[in-house]
């Protein structure tokens, strides 16, 4: 009976910890927290398993009761400090984004804006790709006068800032420090809300996303009445051959990771089953981006936004898009970091689902 109660308490404690990832605890540290939590459980429940390691380090284990009490106290103190740190970090991010959005709007106050589509491009250290990106966006803008773009320089350490100030003085926003893709999107959403823009398009600045497909992606979203339309590399369609092999624009590791996230998103219902959940080429309706402003994911905005909007009852869809291979720079999710990212995202999504059960 005692073992059953212990197992139940351990399970409840594990679920309580898991449910905090992406909320009060930073989801990017989920692997560390899980490792520490697992070690502490072994130390409290079966300390004899750790005796060889303790003797090797010159320590003697104390009783289970004392050890469990000390562990619980230390864990709760660390948890409290960590939640305060995460809360402060989010407030700083929000201030950075609000300041950047305000400065962008001040620059454009003398320019008549009749914008129906706002293209938001997060940018971090993309000095090699920026000149072509700006030219491509300017060309699309000339062809579609109701389209406007904003490149969000997210605290780049290279010459991205100077390039934007020279070649896109009215079409960029500046973050004083790096806030991640989530922060860059939040800045774009705040600008769009102020302008009353019906659609926000998210694009990368590295040249992988086909800018010429932007208006078609928006048309698809309007036609199917979706609040979030995702340009997908993996959705099947009659024109698969025309779009070529989707894996030319990604890696096998990221494809496998995407499948893992796809399976985790299935926990949120059928509308969340997106085959390319990490795609950063997407269209948000006004209803969708306003919803995300109030509950912006911190680390993993692409897959988490799918889960959040699905839970809110909004419509989500995807359409086949041929992505370009990266020509300049290196991905931040190369090699082992890609697998690590996918695992962390899956844990964060699972935690989000746990929080929504009540």
N, C-alpha and C positions, 0 to 999 in steps of 0.2 A: 504493500500500500504506500509506504514511504517513497519507494522508487517511482511510483506512478505520479505522486504529487510533485516530486522533484522534477520529473520529466515535463509535467504540465507547466510548472513555474518557469523552467528553462525555455520552453516553447513560447510562452507569453512574453518573456523578457526579450527573446530574439525578435519576435514580431514587433514589439514596441520600438526596439532599436532600428529595425529595418524601415519602419514606417516614417522615420524622421529624415531619411535621406532625400534630399531635394526640397525639404521644407525647412526644418530648424537646423538640420545638419547639411553641410555641403556634400552634394552627391559625388563630387569628384574625389572625395576622400573615403568613399564607401568601402573600398577594398581594405584600406588600413583599419577602419573601424571594425569590419567583420573579422579581420585577423586578430585584433586585440581582444575583441569580445570572445572569440573562440578560445584563445589562450587563457583568458580569465575564467572561463567556464571549466576548463580542464583543471586549472589550479585550485578552484573551489571544490569541485566534485570528486576528482580523482587525483589528488596531489601526489600519490605514489608513482604515477606515471612520469612525474617530473623530477623524482628523486635523483636519478642518474645525472640529469642536467644540473640540479642544485648542488650535488656533491662536487661536480666538475668545477663549478664556479665558487665553491667554498662556502655555500650557504646550507642552513638546515631549515627544513620546512616547519612552520608552526601548525597548530591545529586547524582543522577545516573551518571551525566556527570563527576564530580570530581572523584567519585569512580572508574568509568571505566578507566579514564586516569591513575590514580595511579596503578590500577590493571595491565593495559597494560604495563606500564613502568616496574613494578616489575617482571612481567612474562617474558618479553623479556630479562631482565638482568639475571634472574635465568636460562633461556633457554641458553643464551650465555655461562654462566659459566659451565653449565652442559655439553654442547657440547665440550667445551675445556677439561673438565675432562675425558670424554669418549675417546676423541682423544688421550690424554696422556696415558690413561690406555691401549689402543690398541697398542701404540708404545712400551710401557713397555713389554706387552705380546710378541710382535714380537721379541724384543731383547732377552727375556728369552728363547724363542724357538730357535732362531738362535744360541745362545750360547750353548744350550744343544745339538743341532744337531751337531755342530762343534766338541764339546768334544767327542761325541759318535763316530764320524767318525775318529777322531784322535786316539782313542783307537783301532780302527779296521784297521788302515792303514797298519799294518804289517801282517794282516790276509787276505788271498785271499778270496774275496767275489764274488761269482757267483750266485747272488740272483735273483730269478724270483718272489718270493712271500715274502713280508715283513709283518710280523704280528706285529701290534702296539697295545699295551695294556696300556691304561691310568690306573694309580694307585694312589690312595689317601687313606692312612690309611687302608691298606689291609694286615697287618702283619700276620693274622691268615690264610688267603687264599694263600698267596704268595708261600710258600714251595711247595704245591701241584701244583700250577699253573706253576712254573718253571719246575718241574719234567715232567708235561704233555707236555709242549712246547719243552723241550729237547728231549722227546721221538718222537714227531712229526718231529722234525728237523733231528733226526737220520734216520727216515724212508724216509724223503724227503730232500736230500742234497741241493736242490735249494731253500729251505725255510730258512728264517732267522727271528728272532723275536727281538723286542725291547720293553721292559717294561719302560714306562715313569713315573718315580716317581715325581708326581706333588706336591712337597713341603709337603710331608707327615709329620705328627707330631708324629707318632709312630715309631716303629723300622723297618718300610718297607725299609728305605734307607740302613740300616746295613745288612739286609737280602739280598738285591739285590747285595750289594758290595761283600758279602761272596759267594753267590751261583750263581750269574749271573753277574760277573764282566764285561764281554764284551757284555752283552745283555741288558743293561739298560742305560737310559739317565736321568739326574738329572735336575729338575727345582728348581731354588733357592727360588721360592715362588709359591704359588698355582695360576694356570692360568686356571683351569677348564678343562673339556673334550676337549673343543675347542683348548686350548693351547697344550694339550698333542698330539692331532691329528696333529696339525700344525707342531710340532717337528718331528713326524713320516713322514709326507709328505715331509718335507725339506730333511730328510735323504734319502727318496726314490727317490726324484728328483736328488740328487747328485749321487746316485748309478745307476740311470736309471732303476728302478724296474718297471716291467710291471703291477704288482698288489699289492695293499696294503689292508691287511685284518685288520679290527678293531674288537677287542675282549675286553671284560671286564676281570678283574683279580679276580673277586669274585667267579669264578667257575660256573656261570650260563650258560656260552656259551660252547657248546660242541666242544672242540679243535679238536677232531677226525673228525669233519665235515668240517674243514677248507679247505682242498684240494678239497673236493666235491663241496663246495660252489664256489670255484674258477673255477672249471670245468664247473659248471652251468653258470657262468658268461661268460666264453669263448664260450660255446656252443650256448648260446642265444645272444651273442655279446652285452652284457649290460655293460654300463659304471659304473653303481652302482647296485650291486646285494645285496638284503637285506634278511637275514635269518629271516623268519617271523613265529610268533607263531599262527597267525590267518588266514593265507591264506588256502583255502580249497584244498584238493587233494585226490587222490585215497588211500593214505596211512595214512589217518587221524587217524584211530584206532591204527596203529602201533606207532604213535607219541604221543598218549594219549591226555589227556585234557590239552589244552594250558594254562588254568587258574591256573594250579598248579604252574606255574613259575611266576605268576604276581597276581595282586589284581583286584577286581571288579572296584575299583575307577580308577585304571590306565587303565583298559580296556575301561571304559566309556570315560575317557579323550582321549584315543587313537582314539576313534570314532569321537570325536569332532575335533581333529586335522585332521583326515582323510577327514572330510567334508570341513574343511577350505582349505586343500591342493587341493581339487577339483577345486578351483578357478584358479589353475595353469595349468589345462588341464588334459586329460585322463592319460598321462604317470606319473603324480604325485599322482595318487590315489593308495596309498600304505596302506594296511590294518594294518600294524604294523610299523607306521612311527617313533616310538621312539626306535625301536630295535637298539642296538649298536653292533650287529653282522652283518657285511657287508663287501663287497669287492668293492674297488674303482679301476677303470682302471687308467692308466697313464694320460689319457686325463682328467679324472674326478678330480684326486687329484691335478693336476697342475692348473686346473681351480679354485679349492677351495683355493689354496695357495694365489691367488691374491684377493680373496673375502671371506675370512674365516668368517663364522658366529661367533658371540662373545659368546652368552650364550647358544643357543640351536642348536648345529651343526647337530644332527640327522635329525629332521624334516626340518630345514632350508636348509640343503644341498640338500634335495629332491627338494625343490622349486627352488633353484638356478640352479641346474643341469637340471631340467626340462625346465626352461626358456632359458637355453643355448642350448636346442635341443638335449641333451644327452639322451641315452637310460637307462631306469630304470626298474628293475624287482624285484620280490621277490619269494622266494621258501620256502616251509615248512621246519621248523627246530624245533626239540624238545629241548626246553630250560630246564636247570636244575634248581631246586629250590635253592634259596640262603641258604647256610649252616652256614656261618660265617658272622659276622658284621650285620649292619642294613642299609637299603636303605636310601639315602638322600631324597627320595621322598615318605616318608611314611605319611599316614593319610591326614591331611588337606593340607600339602605341595604338595601332589600329585595333588589335585584339583587346587591349586593355580598355580602350574607349567603348567598344561594343559591350563588354561585360559590365562596365559602370553604368552605361545607359540602361541596360536591361534591369539592373538592380534598382536604379532610380524609378523606372517605370513600374516595376513590381511594388516598390514602396508607395508610389502614387496610388496604385490600385488598392493597396491595404488601407490607406487613409480614407478612401472613398466608401469603404464597406459600410461603416455606420450610417 
